[in-house]
Amino acid sequence: MIELTPTQIRGLKLAKDGDVHPQGGKRWTHLNAQVTYAKQDRFKERPQKIKFLTTATLNELRDHSLVKALDTDVPPEESAHGITMAGKMLLLKIK
């Protein structure tokens, strides 16, 4: 069984929600990620931060074969990444 840190688990859950794409500053997030607003507050909407993943965490997840590069024609540092079946199964075991 692979032991993951809480940061790696959050990154894996982010990849489960959708493919992660490279952004500026060694960050990875969904393709058209934007600030959303929570409507459960009674008086005002509060901005929800964009969730992101660092390149180091993504490389660790790729080393464990939990995420994979989707485009094999470009280097993995520039390609979008998606979760593998092994990553999905690991998330089911963690819950």
C-alpha positions as CSV (number, residue, x, y, z in Angstrom):
1,M,0.0,0.0,0.0
2,I,1.3,3.4,-0.9
3,E,1.5,6.0,1.9
4,L,0.4,9.5,0.7
5,T,0.8,12.8,2.5
6,P,-2.3,15.0,2.9
7,T,-1.0,17.3,0.2
8,Q,-0.7,14.4,-2.2
9,I,-4.3,13.2,-1.3
10,R,-5.6,16.7,-2.0
11,G,-3.8,16.7,-5.4
12,L,-5.2,13.3,-6.3
13,K,-8.7,14.5,-5.4
14,L,-8.2,17.5,-7.6
15,A,-7.1,15.3,-10.5
16,K,-10.2,13.1,-9.9
17,D,-12.5,16.2,-10.4
18,G,-11.0,16.8,-13.8
19,D,-7.8,16.9,-15.8
20,V,-5.1,19.3,-14.4
21,H,-3.3,21.6,-16.8
22,P,0.0,23.6,-16.2
23,Q,-0.5,27.2,-15.1
24,G,2.1,29.9,-14.3
25,G,4.4,29.6,-11.4
26,K,4.8,25.7,-11.2
27,R,1.1,25.3,-10.4
28,W,-1.4,22.9,-12.0
29,T,-5.2,23.3,-11.9
30,H,-8.2,22.7,-14.1
31,L,-8.2,24.3,-17.6
32,N,-10.7,27.1,-17.0
33,A,-10.5,27.4,-13.2
34,Q,-11.8,30.6,-11.8
35,V,-12.8,32.0,-8.4
36,T,-16.3,30.8,-7.5
37,Y,-18.6,32.2,-4.9
38,A,-20.3,30.3,-2.1
39,K,-24.0,31.1,-1.7
40,Q,-24.5,29.5,1.6
41,D,-23.6,32.7,3.5
42,R,-26.8,34.5,4.4
43,F,-25.6,38.1,3.9
44,K,-23.0,38.0,1.1
45,E,-21.3,35.7,-1.3
46,R,-17.8,34.7,-0.3
47,P,-15.1,33.9,-2.9
48,Q,-13.8,30.4,-2.9
49,K,-10.1,30.0,-3.8
50,I,-9.0,28.2,-6.9
51,K,-7.6,24.8,-5.9
52,F,-4.2,24.0,-7.3
53,L,-1.4,21.4,-7.3
54,T,2.3,22.0,-7.3
55,T,4.7,20.5,-9.9
56,A,6.6,18.6,-7.1
57,T,3.4,16.9,-5.8
58,L,2.3,16.1,-9.4
59,N,5.7,14.5,-10.1
60,E,5.4,12.4,-6.9
61,L,1.9,11.2,-7.9
62,R,3.2,10.4,-11.4
63,D,6.1,8.4,-9.9
64,H,3.5,6.3,-8.1
65,S,1.5,5.9,-11.3
66,L,-1.5,7.6,-9.8
67,V,-1.7,10.2,-12.5
68,K,-0.6,10.1,-16.1
69,A,0.2,12.5,-18.9
70,L,-2.6,12.7,-21.4
71,D,-0.5,13.9,-24.4
72,T,2.5,11.7,-25.0
73,D,3.8,13.9,-27.9
74,V,4.9,16.7,-25.6
75,P,7.1,16.5,-22.4
76,P,5.2,15.6,-19.2
77,E,5.9,19.0,-17.8
78,E,3.8,20.6,-20.5
79,S,1.0,18.0,-20.9
80,A,-2.3,17.8,-19.1
81,H,-2.6,15.0,-16.5
82,G,-5.5,12.8,-15.6
83,I,-6.0,10.3,-12.8
84,T,-5.4,6.6,-13.5
85,M,-7.5,3.7,-12.3
86,A,-4.9,3.0,-9.6
87,G,-5.4,6.5,-8.3
88,K,-9.2,6.1,-8.3
89,M,-8.9,2.8,-6.4
90,L,-6.5,4.3,-3.9
91,L,-9.0,7.2,-3.2
92,L,-11.7,4.6,-2.6
93,K,-9.5,2.8,0.0
94,I,-8.6,6.1,1.7
95,K,-12.3,7.1,2.3
